[in-house]
């Protein structure tokens, strides 16, 4: 059956995605295994926050690979079968919309905001246009420029960590990556300006998450949205003035490419750029913090990465040098497999469809889960064990089946900055492991949490012991 959601998913060129109707009532999903009701919704959100992927895997074991539940106040359908995750994400049947799903949440934050044009909130031709607009900012020459521009900052910050001898990894890495992201994305060198930008981005994340789970923040959300509007006005003005036509930061490259897309105006471009920054400030902080926890408890792998880092530590980093740090990439991938950052790919179906033999009415909010497939027993050897070599060329377990390892999403909406994220990880650990050993504070654990992005639960305290002959 055709749905009026189709026109919303394929908007007039340049038209913002607005809030699109209510999702189907929970009783329309009663034929699926699972739970419904307000109490189930809040209990479910608490499970995501407190127990992360353990909570989701238990639901899959209890209800099966396709089940209904509540995410706060909204009925959802969760999909954990790798083949179905791949099907929803790749959208070869043109049934699934990212824009309608994200538009439902983001436009619910504040009706006065015109729209949320961006990588996640657009589909089909407008989405392809935006990715084409962003592509010069993630081209090899741009990535090379970003690596050179932030190396001094990485060296200074890491030297401070080693000098202190002990850090809380989440806070320390976040402080560094906020400054790196502000520098790469907007050419911002002032730490105070970078922190203000970070507060705005964090506020926008929280403001988008809280309506979904029914948390009333009142004045707090108003301040968040006021900061967002201020950033939007500032970026729109900068785009119009084009003050740095030769700039090498991502924003300058983005502005230079704007003439290639006819339907965009300055404010649309500003919204698109903000949506791109949303993924830059938190995701790598969490994966790198979890990686510090893992490495502190696996000195054998830490030594292998140190050898690789020392081999790559002479001179400025280049894309070619970073590409050779293959073992570092294996450990990073294995960390994201065990401690996933992204919990799910969110879509709404434009027409009635079926998943795993279950009818799914049009407009249903579907969460294609990314964590449970990453420990699927038929796809992975000893899936609960830390084993980075599963990502080696000889084994390549992550390529054995579609949908089993998707840390940056699936299909056309896969994260455009995945390669940049990998370069940042390698730059930081190249510098850190060349100077110090990471030692654990406390016992190894595999507790995981989504809040709303995922990482090893709790704070990550580690000791940094200087290598002999380094810094002495």
N, C-alpha and C positions, 0 to 999 in steps of 0.2 A: 504494500500500500504506500502510495506517495505521501510525503510529509511536507508541511509548509516550512519545515526546517531547511529544506533544500535551498530556497532562495536566500536564507540567512547565511548559509555556508558558502554560497557563491555570490557575494555582494557585488553591487555596482562598483566598478573600479574606484578605489580610494575611499569607499564608504566605510565608516567604522563599524566594527562588530558591537552590537548593543545586546542588552540582556534579552535572551530569546525564550520566552515562555517558561513555565514550570516543567520540570522533568516528570515523567509518569509517576502516579501515586504508587506507594509501596505495594498496595494490594494487586496491582497489575503484574507484579513479579512473584506472587505467591506460589506459582507452579515451580519455582526454582528452590533448591535446598538453600537453607540459610536462616537468617534472623531479620526481624524488622522491629520497629518501635523506637521511641525516643531513648529509652534506657539503653537499648542495644547500641544505638548510635554513639552515645557518649562513652559507653564502655569500650566500644571499638576504637574511638579516638584515643582514649587513655591507653589502650593496648599498643597502638602504634607508637605512642610517645614513650611508654615505659619499657616495652619489650621488642619494639621494632620488628625485624623480620621473623623472629621466633613466633611472635603473635600471628603473623600472616601464614607461616607454614603450618601452624596448628589449625588455623581455619581451613586451609586446603585439605589437610588430613581429615578433618571432621566433615566438611561439606562437599569435597570434590573440587575438580579444576575449574568449574563454573558455578558461582553461587551468588546469592543476593545478600546484601547487608545494608547497614546505614553508615554514612560518614557524617557524623554530627546529625544535622536535621534532614539530610538528603538521602533518598534511597539510591543505592548503587548496585552494579553487578561487577564482581571481581572475576578476572580470568587469569589462571595460572598455568595453563597448558602452553608449552613453548610454541607449538604450531599456531595456536589461536592468538597468542601474543603477537607473533609475527604477522598473522593475517590482519589483525586490527591495526597494527602500526603501519604496515605497508600499504594498506587500503587499495589494493588492486581492483576491488569491486566497486570503488568509489562510494562506499556506504558510510564511511566514518569521517567525522569532522573534528579536528582539533579546535578550530576557531569557535564553533558553537559551544564546545565544552568549556574552554577557557573564558569565552565571552560571558557565559552564564555566571561564573564566579567573579571575574574582575569587574564587570559592569554592575554587579551587586554591591560593590564597595561604596559607590557614591554616584547617584544618578546625574550629578552635575558635570561629571567628566565625560567629554564628548566620545571618546573611544579609546581602544587599547591596541591600535595597529601594531603588529610585530610578528616575530617568527612563529609564536605559538597561536596567535589569535587570528591568523589569516590562513586560507586554504587555496588550493588550486593556483590559478594564474597570479593573483595578488601575492600569494606566498612565494611563488617562484620568482616574481619580480623583486621582492625584498631580499631573498637570498642572493640574487644576482647583484643587487645593490651593495650587499655586504661582502661579496667575494673578493674585491680588491683589497679589503682591509685584512683578509686572512690569506693572501697570496704569499708565496715563499719569500719574496723580497720584503714584504711587510713583517713577516714573522722574524726574519733576520734582523730587521731594524729594532723590533721590540726587544729581542734578546740582548742586543748591544746596549740599548737605552737603560735597561734595569739591572745590568750586572753589578754595577758599583753599589746600588742600593741593596742588592742581595748580599754582597760581601760585607758591607757595613753592619747590616742587621744580624747576620749569622755570627760575625765576630762578637757582637754584643751578647748573643745567646751563650756562646762558648765562654766568654769572660765571666758571665754570671754563674755558670756551672750547672744550673738547673732551670728548667722552664716548664710552664704549663703550655703544652704544644698548641692547643686550640687558640689560646689568646695570642701567643707569640706569632704563630703562622698567620693568623688573621690580620694582625697589625701589619705584617710585612706585605701580605697579598693585597690589602686595601691600598697601600701606597703603590705597589706595582700596578694594580688595576687602574688606579687614578692616573698614573703616569702613562701607561700604555693606551688607555681608552681616551683620555682627554688632555694629556700633556701636563697634568697637574703635579707640581713638585712640592708645593707647600703641604706639610703633614696635616695642618689644621683644616685646610680645604679638603684634603682627602678624607679626613674623618667626618666632615660634614656631609660629603657625598655618600659615604658609607652609611651614616645614620638615615639618610633619605632612602637608600636602597633597602636597608633592613626594615625600615618602617613600612615600605611598600609591600615587602614580603609578608609581614605580619598582618597588614591591613587586608591583603588578599586572602589570607588563610582564615582569619577569624570569622568572617561571615559564613564560611562553609560549615563551621562547626557550631555556629550559633552563639559565639562569645561576644557580648556587647561591650565595646571598649569606649564608646562615647567620646569624651574629650580627647582621649589618647589617640583614637583613630583620626579625629579632626586635625590634630597637630601633624600626624603622619601625612594626611592628604594635602594639608597646606604646604608642607615641604615638597611634596611631589609636584604640586602646581607651580611652586616657585622654580623648581628645576626645569619643568617643562617650558615655562616662559623664558628662562635664561637660555636654554638650548635653542629654542625657536628664534630668539633674537640673534644668537651667534651664527646660526645657519644663514639667516638673512644677510648678516653683515659679512660673513665669510672672512673673518679676520686673519686667518693663517692659511692662505692658499697653498703654501709649500710645506705645511706641517707634516710630520711623519707619524703622529699619533693616530689612533684608529678613527677618532671623530673627524679629523681633517681629511683623511682618506675617504671616509663615508660621505662627507659634504661634497668632495670633488666628483663623486660618482652619481650625485643626485639627478643630474640632467638626463641620465639614461632611462629614467622611469617617468613617463609623462603624467601619471595620475597623482603623484605625490606633491603635497605642498609642504611648507616649512614645518608646520606643527605636526603633520603626519610623520615626517622624517624624525622629528624630535621624539615623538612617542615610540617610534620604531627603535631608535637608538637606546632609549631607556629600557625597553623590553630586552634588548641584547645585553645590557649591563646587569640585568637581574641575575643572570646566570654566572656572572664573573666573580662576585665578591664572596660567595659562600661555598660553592660546590668544591672548589679546590682546597679551601681551608679544611674542609671536613675529610676529604680523601687523604690529604697529606698528614693530618693529625692522626688518623687511623693508621697510616703507614708508619709513623713514628712509634706508635704503640706496638705494632707488629715487629718492626725491626729491633726494638729494644729487647724483645724476647726471643729473637732468632739471630744470635751473633754470627752464625755460619753464613747466613744470607747477607748480613750486614757487611761481613768481610768481602764477599764477592762484589757487592755494590761499591765498596770502598776501592777495591782494585780498579774497577771500571771508572770510578770518579777520578782517581789519581791519574789514570791514563788520559782522561779527558780534561784535566784541570789546567793545562798550560795554555795561556792566552785567553782571549775573549771567546765566549761560547758562540758557536755557529750552528745553523740548522743541521749541517752535515755532522758536526761533532755530537750534537744531542741525539741525532738519529742513530748513532752507533751505541748509545747507552741502552742496549736491548734488555739486559738483565734488570735494570732499574724499571723499565717499562713492564717487565713480567711481574715484579713485586707490586707495582702500582695496580696492575690489573687484578692480581690475586687479592689485594687489599679491597678493591672495589667489589669483587665477587663476594667476599665474606662480610664486608661492611658496606652494602650499597648506599650510595648517596641519593639517587633518585628511586622513589618507591614504585612508581607506576607511570605508564603512558595513559593520559586521560583523553577519552573521545566520547562523542555522542553519535549514535547511528541516525542517519537521515531517513531511513526507511525501516520497516519491520524486517528483521533478519533472524538468523539462528546462530547460536554458538554452542558447540558441543552437544547438539541435539535439543537445545532449549530455545524456545521462541523468545526473542528480545524485542519488545515494542519500540517503535520509533521514538527517538528523543531520550532514550535511557542513558544515564551517565555510567560509562563503562571504564573501570580501572584495569588496564592490562598490566598485571604485576610483573616487576622486573627481578625482585629478589628470589622468590621461590624457584623459578626456572634456573637460576644460577647455582642451585644446589640439587638439581634434578638428578636422581640416582642413576637414571639410564644414560645420562649425558656426561657425567663427571666421574672420574676415579676418586673414590673416597672423598665425597664432596665436602665433608666437614673439616678436612685436614688442610692446613696451610701448605700449599705445594705450587710455588710459582712456575715450576718447570712444565706444568700443564699447558702453559702458554708458549712453550718453546716451539720452534718450527717442526721438530720431530713429532710432537704430540698434537699441538693445536686443538685441544679439546673444545675450545670456545667456538671453533668453526664446524664442529661435528653435526650441528643441528641448528636451524634457524630459531631465533627467539630465546636462546639459553643464556646469552651474555650481551646485554644491551645497556651499558652504563651511561651512554649518551643519548638514549632514546632509540626509536625504530622508524625506519621509513623516511619519507621526505622531510619530516620535522626533526631529524637527528641533529644534535647540537652542532652548530657551525663552528664553534670554538674548541672542539675536542683536541685538535692538534696543538693549539696554543696552550691549552691546559697541560698537556703532556710536556711541553717545553718548560713550563714553569716548574713542574714537579722535578724534572731533571736538573734544572738550574739550581734549585734550592738544595737538593740532596747531593748534587755534585760538589757544591761549596761546603755543605755541612760535613759530609763524610770524609772530605779531604782534610778536615781540621780536627774532628772529634769522633769519639765512639759514643753511641747512644746506649745508655744503660737504663734498665727499668726501675721504676719506683712503685713497688707493689707487685701483685701477681698478674699473670696473663689471664685475660678473660675474653670471651666472645660476645659479651652483652652488646646489644645494638639498640639504637633509638632513632625514631624519626621525629624531628621537632622544628619545622616540617621536613627538612632534608635530613638524610641519615648519616650516621657515623658511629664509631665505637662510643658506647654510653659513658657519660660522666666526663670528668676532667682527665687529661692525659699528661701526667707529670713524668718527666724523664730527666735523667742526669746526662750532662754532656762532658765527657772526659777528654781533655785535649790529647792529641797524639803527640808522642815524644818527638821533639825537634820541630814542632809546629807552634809558632807563636811564642817560643821561648828564646 
